[in-house]
Amino acid sequence: MQVTPLAIADVLLIEPKVFGDARGFFFESFNQEAFTRATGVSLPFVQDNHSRSRRGVLRGLHYQLAPKAQGKLVRVTSGAVFDVAVDIRRDSPTFGRWAGGVLSADNHHQLWIPPGLAHGFVVLTDTADFLYKTTDYYSPAHERAIRWDDPAIGIEWPLAAHGIAQPVLSGKDQTGARLLAEADI
């Protein structure tokens, strides 16, 4: 696998080695030894999640507070999303910055988002299946959200380029999300 640090050094773009021919393709989507060797991350994964969403659905920016902060290894198995991580670690030199890119069933890319970062994505295709491994269990008491359009963060969501006039948000993301400056972190 090829691992590339993004604008936030701890956020890693992972490109697995894909073997393909006329029959289709094969790749290891996860191998603990190879992942640890390539990334230096040795946290255990304890939960796998799978979501399906339609074009324009924007999920995030979600995170969990310590001691239940989650690291996430994310990928797409159908369709495409624009995936984003936001550094919300106050002591980090990249606090308030974002990093992201397109994850798709075609490119097989994965993103490692360490604990202490917020995460979100918007679906760019008719539908997308999004899978993620987490380093801690889901904990509603520790879950928080930051507004997807916080101007202080300035995420450049590619909405118009994909025919999305306004993202579709959950009720929780519409009413529960705060600006980074107001967020519990």
C-alpha positions in Angstrom: 0.0 0.0 0.0 1.0 3.6 -0.6 0.5 6.0 2.3 0.5 9.8 1.8 0.1 12.3 4.6 -2.4 15.1 3.8 -2.6 18.7 4.9 -3.0 17.5 8.5 0.0 15.2 8.8 -1.8 12.6 10.9 -4.5 12.2 8.3 -3.3 9.6 5.9 -4.5 8.7 2.3 -4.0 5.0 1.8 -3.9 3.5 -1.7 -4.0 -0.3 -1.5 -2.3 -2.4 -4.2 -5.1 -3.5 -6.5 -4.7 -6.6 -8.7 -7.0 -6.5 -11.7 -7.6 -8.3 -15.0 -10.5 -9.1 -17.3 -12.3 -10.9 -14.5 -12.3 -8.0 -12.1 -10.0 -7.0 -9.2 -8.7 -8.1 -5.8 -7.1 -6.2 -3.0 -6.6 -6.5 0.8 -8.9 -3.9 2.2 -7.3 -4.3 5.7 -4.4 -6.2 7.1 -3.4 -5.2 10.7 0.3 -5.9 10.2 0.6 -4.1 6.9 -1.5 -1.2 8.2 0.7 -0.8 11.3 3.9 -1.1 9.3 2.8 1.4 6.7 1.2 4.0 9.0 2.8 3.5 12.5 -0.7 3.2 13.9 -1.3 0.3 16.2 -4.6 1.1 17.7 -7.1 -1.7 17.8 -10.3 -1.5 15.6 -13.3 -2.5 17.7 -16.3 -1.7 15.5 -17.2 -1.7 11.8 -19.9 0.6 10.4 -21.7 0.7 7.0 -23.9 3.5 5.7 -25.7 4.0 2.4 -26.7 7.5 1.4 -28.0 9.3 -1.7 -26.6 12.1 -3.7 -26.2 15.3 -1.7 -26.4 13.7 1.8 -23.8 15.3 4.0 -22.9 13.5 7.2 -20.8 15.4 9.7 -18.7 16.9 11.0 -18.9 14.3 13.8 -16.5 13.3 16.6 -16.5 11.8 20.1 -15.0 13.4 23.1 -12.3 11.7 25.2 -12.2 9.1 26.7 -14.3 7.7 23.8 -12.6 9.5 20.9 -12.6 7.4 17.8 -10.0 6.9 15.1 -11.5 5.9 11.8 -10.3 4.0 8.7 -12.8 4.9 6.0 -13.5 3.7 2.5 -16.3 3.6 -0.2 -17.4 0.3 -1.8 -20.1 1.8 -4.1 -20.3 5.3 -5.6 -18.1 8.3 -4.5 -17.9 10.8 -1.6 -15.9 13.8 -0.8 -14.4 12.9 2.6 -13.1 15.4 5.1 -11.2 15.4 8.4 -10.9 18.5 10.6 -8.3 18.9 13.3 -10.0 19.9 16.5 -7.1 19.2 18.8 -6.5 22.6 20.5 -2.8 21.8 21.1 -2.2 20.8 17.4 -0.3 23.1 15.0 -3.0 22.3 12.4 -6.0 23.1 14.8 -9.0 24.2 12.8 -7.6 23.0 9.4 -9.2 20.4 7.2 -7.9 17.8 4.8 -9.9 15.7 2.4 -10.4 14.2 -1.0 -12.6 11.9 -3.1 -13.0 8.3 -2.0 -14.7 6.0 -4.5 -15.4 2.4 -5.4 -13.3 3.1 -8.5 -10.1 4.5 -6.8 -10.3 2.1 -3.7 -8.6 4.9 -1.6 -9.0 4.9 2.2 -8.5 7.6 4.7 -7.1 7.2 8.2 -8.5 9.8 10.6 -6.9 9.7 14.0 -8.8 10.2 17.3 -9.3 13.8 18.1 -10.5 14.9 14.7 -13.9 15.6 13.4 -15.1 13.7 10.3 -17.7 14.2 7.5 -18.5 13.4 3.9 -20.9 14.4 1.2 -22.2 11.9 -1.4 -21.3 12.8 -5.0 -23.0 10.0 -6.9 -26.6 8.7 -7.0 -25.8 6.6 -3.9 -22.7 5.6 -2.0 -21.9 2.8 0.4 -19.4 4.1 3.1 -17.6 1.7 5.4 -15.5 2.6 8.4 -13.6 0.8 11.1 -13.4 2.6 14.5 -10.9 2.4 17.3 -13.6 2.9 20.0 -17.3 2.1 20.3 -20.1 4.5 19.4 -21.0 6.5 22.6 -24.0 8.8 22.2 -23.0 10.6 25.5 -19.7 11.5 24.0 -20.9 12.3 20.4 -20.7 15.9 19.2 -20.9 17.7 15.8 -19.5 20.8 14.2 -21.3 22.7 11.4 -20.3 21.5 8.0 -20.3 25.1 6.7 -18.4 26.8 9.6 -16.6 29.7 7.8 -13.7 29.5 10.3 -12.9 26.1 8.9 -13.7 26.9 5.3 -14.1 23.5 3.8 -14.3 23.6 0.1 -17.1 21.1 -0.5 -17.5 20.4 -4.2 -21.3 20.7 -4.1 -22.0 22.7 -7.3 -19.5 20.7 -9.3 -21.7 17.6 -8.6 -25.1 19.2 -9.1 -25.8 19.6 -5.4 -27.6 22.9 -4.7 -28.0 22.3 -0.9 -26.7 19.3 1.1 -29.2 17.0 2.8 -28.6 17.0 6.6 -29.9 14.9 9.4 -32.1 16.6 12.0 -29.2 16.2 14.5 -26.7 17.9 12.1 -29.2 20.7 11.5 -29.9 21.5 15.1 -27.1 20.0 17.2 -24.0 21.1 15.3 -22.0 24.1 16.6 -19.3 26.3 15.2 -15.8 25.2 16.0 -15.3 28.2 18.3 -18.3 27.1 20.4 -17.8 23.3 20.3 -17.0 21.0 23.2 -13.6 19.6 22.3 
